[in-house]
Amino acid sequence: MTKKYLSLFFLTSIIALGEVNIYGPGGPAPVFKEISEKIMSEKKEKINLKVGPTGSWIEQAKNNGDLIFSGSEFMMSDFTNKLKDIDKSSIRAIKFREAGILVRDKNPKKLKTINDLAKENVNVIVVDGAGQISLWEDMVGKTKDISLINKVRKNIKYFAPNSALAVKKWEEDESVDAVIIWKPWEKRFKNSNFVELDDENKIFRPALVALTEQGNKNPEAKRMYNEILSSKYDDVWKKYGWED
């Protein structure tokens, strides 16, 4: 190899190692966006972050993914089936998010409990995909009241495939009174208030992060992975409604 091409080889290697490619769903995305911006500002590294429904980024992640994050355990398990190069030994839970009820501003129908979602003339949205599969039935099921499952189901007007589509429906259809969803999504629903449930109806699921085989070979990706798992960005997680 000539000196010219040897120099080009090392330059290309340095550039490749100087970038981190991160992929994941919309739920934890604001946290990862802010962390990425902080790291790029502090260390002058390039971080490519692509988020959204799995189908929008999965093929790209197969080619160059370094870090993959998820909004639940079962979501990460699904990613390991779709992305065969995820290092399963690197999968770690980071922070929890709490599920509750989002209502219209000032809560005009006075919805305060899971049982209230079974009332007459209450229209509900649930997310039946992404990190929320079975979430609503887990929350209602904790009451051990089978009739409540049937009553709440009757009031569900839209089963959203993901949270972004739930936001869209919320904005388009003012007849919707409530959404069962994660607390961090409150800021993305206009004119809404988050109703925290009693302990017996609360559900928590964690955000997780993992390295791919490519990420294991990328020093910047490994450093970012370790920083995410440390307490360094606890304030960022808290800002967006995530907790220990």
Salt bridges, closest charged atoms under 4 A:
GLU19 OE2 - LYS46 NZ 3.86
GLU34 OE1 - LYS239 NZ 2.98
GLU37 OE2 - LYS33 NZ 2.63
GLU42 OE1 - LYS43 NZ 3.88
GLU42 OE1 - LYS232 NZ 3.47
GLU45 OE2 - ARG223 NH2 2.14
GLU59 OE2 - LYS62 NZ 3.05
ASP78 OD2 - LYS82 NZ 3.00
GLU98 OE2 - LYS202 NZ 4.00
ASP116 OD1 - LYS119 NZ 3.35
ASP138 OD2 - ARG205 NH2 3.16
GLU172 OE2 - LYS168 NZ 2.64
ASP173 OD2 - LYS169 NZ 3.64
ASP177 OD2 - LYS109 NZ 3.19
GLU196 OE2 - LYS202 NZ 2.65
ASP199 OD1 - LYS202 NZ 3.51
GLU227 OE2 - LYS43 NZ 3.01
GLU227 OE2 - LYS232 NZ 3.61
ASP234 OD1 - LYS95 NZ 2.98
ASP244 OD1 - LYS95 NZ 2.37
